[in-house]
């Protein structure tokens, strides 16, 4: 099975409509081709999100046909937000549309919160952090370096990074890892901790002044206000993930995990919000 055949079968595979023979060759190709595997995982995650978050509705026939025509005309080498965040993976038009749906659903959820104001998802640090946690759990976002020693990760991430990187020693941590990226010309640091008995803890880090300025990356106004007053901000997603933001010297950190909020705060800092 080649990549084109694989992509044509992604939708059927996600909906578990493949026959035994196709399932075997589909799984073999996914195991050997990282790009195709990422596309499959992205569509699978997206359909799960849509099924739980979007009320079914029938689109008018003319809208449906217009959308199909647009997808067919779209250039196949368009770079999606995943490529921007995670280092240049190119998505085909169908997968780009799926990624767009994830962004729209996430943005609607964030903007429904009290006192929130519109902030594009590609700039929204909270939305980026949640999306990155999901990508980490799906195996799309992977650390470039993994170590049992947090200092190894901090040294690696601190090179040419214009803010103080935080990689802490956590009780019960099996390992930690890190990866660097740039979004809208802004340097980002991503730290992943594997904590035995608790699960994965993902931490997004960016220059604090850049985040508060909000020109290239930023926060919803209600989150920015609480963070400025207390040094902390917390919320929970409908899927049960806890999001904790705090200030570390000249750095804004945003942690996402299904670990209970109080445990997250206790793990990450000896301060109290």
Beta strands, then each sheet from edge to edge (+ up, - down):
strand 1: 145-147
strand 2: 173-183
strand 3: 186-195
strand 4: 199-207
strand 5: 232-236
strand 6: 242-248
strand 7: 251-257
sheet 1: 1+ 2- 3+ 4- 7+ 6- 5+
end
